[in-house]
Amino acid sequence: MTDNLGYSGLSGYGKPNIRTAFLDRMAALGIRATNYVDTMPSGTPSRASLLTGRYPPRMNLSAPIGPVPNWEFRIRK
């Protein structure tokens, strides 16, 4: 499983931009995934669904989680 990666950019699909040894080997063996189904159109719920095997609403994730507040990025001196 990869994240934020379109299959058209992989070297196994004819583009030398991104080399991924395992995915390139699968493509060389004839295994090419070109159709995908996801549970939600947004990032957080769909990632949680892929990692857990559950539908996002069952985990109270029917919408994406917003950005992290600025106060969480403060570095103490």
C-alpha positions in Angstrom: 0.0 0.0 0.0 1.3 3.4 -0.8 0.0 6.9 0.1 -0.3 10.0 -2.1 1.1 8.2 -5.1 -0.5 7.9 -8.5 0.4 4.7 -10.3 1.2 6.5 -13.5 4.4 7.9 -12.0 6.0 4.6 -11.1 8.8 3.1 -13.1 6.9 -0.2 -13.4 4.3 1.7 -15.5 6.8 3.2 -17.8 7.9 6.4 -15.9 11.4 6.4 -14.4 10.6 9.2 -11.9 9.9 7.0 -8.9 11.7 3.7 -8.3 10.0 1.3 -5.9 11.7 -2.1 -5.9 8.8 -4.1 -4.6 6.1 -2.5 -6.8 8.4 -2.6 -9.8 9.0 -6.3 -9.3 5.2 -6.9 -9.0 4.7 -5.0 -12.3 7.4 -7.0 -14.0 5.6 -10.2 -12.9 2.4 -8.9 -14.5 0.6 -7.7 -11.4 -0.7 -4.2 -12.1 -3.3 -2.5 -10.0 -5.1 0.1 -12.1 -8.5 0.2 -10.5 -9.0 1.4 -6.9 -11.9 1.6 -4.5 -11.7 3.7 -1.4 -14.2 4.2 1.5 -14.2 8.0 1.6 -13.0 10.7 -0.7 -10.9 12.5 1.9 -7.6 11.5 3.5 -8.1 10.8 7.3 -11.2 8.6 7.1 -9.9 6.6 4.1 -6.5 6.0 5.7 -8.1 4.9 8.9 -10.3 2.5 7.0 -7.4 1.0 5.1 -5.4 0.5 8.3 -8.3 -1.0 10.4 -10.6 -2.6 7.8 -13.6 -0.7 9.3 -15.9 1.8 7.7 -14.9 5.4 8.8 -18.3 6.2 10.4 -17.9 3.2 12.7 -14.8 5.0 14.1 -16.4 8.5 14.2 -14.4 9.6 11.2 -17.0 10.7 8.7 -15.0 13.9 7.9 -11.3 14.7 7.6 -9.5 15.8 10.7 -8.6 19.4 10.5 -5.1 21.0 10.7 -3.1 20.7 13.9 -3.5 23.9 16.0 -0.5 26.3 16.0 0.1 25.9 19.7 1.1 22.2 19.1 4.1 23.3 17.0 5.7 25.5 19.6 9.2 24.6 20.5 10.3 25.4 24.0 13.5 27.4 24.4 
